[in-house]
Amino acid sequence: MNTQRSVPALDDRIPSYFRMHHQSPRHRWWRPLAELSVASVAFVLLLGMLMIAAGFLTFVPGFESTVDAAFESDTVDMTDPTTFVLLNLTLIPLIPAVLIGIRLAGARPTGSIVSETGRFRWDRLWRAVLVATPIYVVFLAVGLAIEPDVEPVFDADAWLLLGLVLLLTPLQAAAEEFAFRGLLGQMIGAWLRHPLWAIALPIPLFVIGHDYSAAGLLDVGVFALCVGVLAWRTGGLEAPIGVHVVNNVLVLALGAFGIIDVNDASVSWVATTFGCALTIVVTAAILRTEARTPNAETATPRSEASQESQLLPL
């Protein structure tokens, strides 16, 4: 009698984060396309509603000039509070849009978009934030130390902008992760088994959504690659969201006080080298921390499963 346990085929194993579609018995090859289509329609509708609401603000005394200036300006001023709010509100609806797409067309739990466990693991988010923050602070301090002296501005607009950064930027960062590492990553993972496809193929779309020089776009691409690896290795969006939030909040907070020029799209290669090194170090540190942390939350053990301080708001 053969008592040796048979090894399950790859398709029978618990899929990685990018293969979550295959956990549903109702999965069909066209389901990811249906999710993307419904999510896109939902996003357009939500965005339209927000734009209509912004249009009504032009009739409110005190808001007319600021809203008109934000819409009519040829360049995006990230230090203008009204422009900052409107820009973030064009991205934050990605979160409900993705959830609507999965709910109406995915034939799978909506929680599967956030992690392999089907729910948002807050402990992983906070671990990523706690690991990333001191590394970012050290890198920024070193970069600022070799920068020419700058005179910070601590006026009322700066403090207002800081409050808006703390309020809206985490949602903006999470929205981009839901769309690019979540919806698109899992869509590609539903068709192509190797996680490299799900990590790499959404990168160009993420990159072209940012207005930087060639050097800056390379930095954005390395960032997208690293957070894609984090999504794969940690089994969810929590760590990518944590890194994205830390990066954007710190950079935009410094920009609010004029310490960093967040409107400068011309990024040097020195700054890109600096930013890429920072992203890689943060990613390695988070992966090392996760490897040392007992994982009691996964549904099934992983063994069973298959010179410048210029950083970029991403």
N, C-alpha and C positions, 0 to 999 in steps of 0.2 A: 504493500500500500504506500502510495506516495504522499507523504505528509508535508512536503515542501509547499510553502505558500506561493501561489502564482502571483506574478508581477502584473498589475493592471496595465492595460494599454494607456498611452499618453492621453487619449481623449476621455478615458474613464477617471483620470485623476482630477483633483480639485484644481480648477484653472487659476492662473495668476490673475492679477488685477485686470490686465488688458484682455483677458479671455472670459470675462464675467458673463458675456452673452450666452456662453455654452452651459451655464448652470441652469438655464431655463429650459424645460422640456418643450416649450412652445417656440424655441428659437428657430428662425428660418434665415436664410442668407440675406433676405431683403429687409429684415427687421432693423438693422443699423441705419439703412437708408431712410426708412420710414421715421425713425427717431430724429435723424438729422433734419428731415423735411419739416416735421411738425415743430421741432424746436426752432427752426429758422422762421417759420410763420409766426410762432408765438413771440419770438424776439422782435420781429418787425412790428407786430401789433402793440407790444408793450412799449417799444421805443416811440411809436407814434403817439401813444397816450401821454408819455412823458413830454414829448415835444409840444403837444397841444397845451399841456399844463404850463410849460415854460412860456408859451405864447401868451397865455392869460396874464402872466406876471407883467407883461408890458403895459397892462392897464392899471397896475398898482403903482401909486405914487412912490417914487424913489427907486423903482426897479426898471423902469422903461429904458433909461439910458444904458444901464449896465448890461441888461439882456441883449439889447440891440447891438451893443459894442461886441459882445461875445460872439454873436451869430455872424456879424458882418466883418470881423477882423480876418485879415489874410493869414495871420500867424496865430498859433496857440500860445497864450501867455499862461503858463502853469502857476504863476504867482498871483494872478487875478482871481479872487475868491469865486466870482460868478462863473467865470470860464472853467475853473477847477471843478465846481459842482456839476456843471452841465456835461463836462467831459466824462466825469465818473458815472453820471447817470446814463450815459450811452453804453456803458459796459456792465454795470451791475445787473441789469435785466437778464443777462446771460444765465444767471443762476436759476431764476424761476422758469426761464424758457427751456433750459436743459431738463429740468425736472418734469415740466409739462410734456416734453417730447417723449421721455421715457414712460411716463404715466399713461399716455394715450396710445402710444405706438410700440412700446418696447416689449410688452408681454414679460416683464421682469420687475422685481422690486426696485423702486426708485432709489433705495439705499445702496444698491449695487454700484451706483456711480461714484460713491465716496470711498468705499473700501471693500475688501474681500469679505468682511464680516457683515456687510449690509447696513452698517451704521457708522456715524462719524465718531472716531476715536480721539477724544479730546486730549487724552494723555500723550498721544503721539504728536499732536499739534504743539502742545506746550513744551514737550521735550525738544522739538525742532527749534522753537523760538528761543529756548534757554541756551541751546548749543550755538545757534547762529548769532545771537545778539552780541555776545562779547567778542566774537571773532570779527564781526563787522565793525564794532567800535574800535578795536585795535587797528584794523586796516585803515579806517577812516582817520584815526588820530595820526597815524604815520603819514598818510597822504597829506593831511592838512598841515602837518609840521614842516613839510618841504614846499608848501605852496607859498606864494607871496601873501603878505599880511592882508587880511580882508577885514572890513568893518561891518560886524553884524548889525542888523537893523531890528530893533525891538519895539516897533510901533504897534498900534492897534490892529492894523491889517495883518501884520506878521502873526500875532497871536490868534487872530481869527482864522487865518490860513492853517496854522498848526492844529487848531481844533477840528477843522474840516478834514485835514489829513488823518488824524486819529479816528475820526468817525467814518469816513468813506473809503479810505485806501485799503483797509482789510477786506472790505466787500469787493472792491475792484480787483484786488489780487486773487481772491477766491473765485471770482467770476471767470477770470482768464484761465485758471486751472480747471474749473468745471468744463469749460469749452474745449481747451486744447489737449490737456492730459486726460480729461475725463471722457467727454463725448467722442471727440475725434480719435483719441487713443484706443478706446474700447471698440469703436467702429472698425478701425484697421485691425485690431487684435481679433475681431470676430472672423476675419477672413485669412489673415496671415499669422501663423502660429508663433514665429520667433518674435520675442518682445522688441528686438531692435527695430522692426518695421513700425510698431506702434509708437516707439520713442522718437524715431527719426523723421517719419513722413509728415507729422504736423509742424515740424520746426520751421519750414519756409513760410507757412501761413502765419505763424506767430511772429516771425522776424519782419515780414513786410508790413505788419501792423504798427511798426515803430519807425519814427522819422529820425534816423541818425545817419551819420556818414558810414562809409564801408567798414571802418574800424569799429564803430559803435554797434553796427548790425552783427558783426562777428561776436562781440561780447553778448549780445542778446541771444544769438544762436547757441553759444556755449551754455548760457543760463538755461535755455529750453532743454538742451541735452541733459544737463545735470538734474533738473527737477523731474524729467522723464525717467531717469534712472532711479530717482528716489521713489517715484510712484510705483515703479516695478518692484524694487527691492523691499519697500515697506508695505506694499500691498494696498495702497490707497493714496488719497489726495492730501492727507493731513500734513505730512512733512513738506511736500511741495508748496502748499498754501503757507505754511509757517515761514519758509525761506523767502517766498515771494513777498509776504507781508513785511518781514524785517527789512528786506532790501528797500522796498518802496517807501515805507514809513520813515526810515532813517534818512534816506536821500531827500525825500520831499520835505521832511522837517527841517533839515539843514537849508534846503532851498527857500523855505518860508522866511528864514532870517537872513537870507542873502549870503550865506556862507558857501553855498554851491549854486552855480547857475544852471538850473534845471531846464532852462529854455535853449541852452546851447546844444545844437544838434551836431556840431563838428567835434567829434571825439578823436583824440590822438591815439596813435598805436601804443604809446606808453600807458595811457589810461586804460586802453583795452587789455593790455597785458596785466595790469593791476587788477582790473575787474574780473578777468578770467581766472586768475590765480585765487582771488578771494572766493569765487563761486566753487571752484574745485576743492579748496580747503574746507569750506563749510559742508559740502556734500560728503566728503570723506569723513569728517567728524561726526556727522549725523549717522551715517551708515555704521561707523564704529560703535557709536552709542547704542544704536538699535541692536547690534549684534550682541552686545553685553547685557541687554535688558531682557529679563524673562518675559516671554510673550504668552500671556494667558488669555488673550482676546480673540485670537484667530479661530475661525470655525473648525479648522482642521490643521494639525501640525504641518508646518511647511515641508517637512520631510516626506509628507505624503503627497504633496503637490508637485505637481511638476515645478614812479616820481610824481604822481598826480593823485588827487583825491577824488577825481571825477568818476562817480558811479552813476548808473542809469536807472531811472524809474521804469520798470518793465511792465 
